[in-house]
Amino acid sequence: MHKLKNEAALFKAALIEGMKYAEGRGVVKFEPGDSASERLLYIYRLLVHDKVIQPLPEDQVAEKTLRHKLAIWYAKQLPEDHPLLK
């Protein structure tokens, strides 16, 4: 797994964008008490279900790999000159 530059910041932004995506579809309403891990797993499963991202083999589904996968998903949506990609 190749580490991205600014991966932590990309993941934070990806989590927020993923929450907007899920709530915009009307499939979930995230509560303030939901943990980041729960949100991450839900967003990952939704993006896979919608065929937005490729699924990982089940034995590789772990928080670290999901964070990386979500960060990559978000990075691909950003323009090339975005500060998080530098």
C-alpha positions, 0 to 999 in steps of 0.5 A: 500500500503506497502512502499518499502525501497528506493522507490524513488530511485527505481522509478527513476531507473524504470522510466529510464528503462521504457523509454528504454523499450518503446523506444526499442519497437519503440512505442514512442520517449520521448521528453525532455519537457515531464513531469515525470507524462506523462512518468509515465502514458505512461509507465504504460499503455504500460506495462499493454498493453504488459501484463508485469504488472497487471492493477490497477482498473481505480479508483486507477490510480493516480500518487502515486499508479503508482509510487509504481507499477513501483517501484515494477516492477523494484525491481522484475527485480533486483538481490536480493543483489542489493543495492537498495533492502537493 
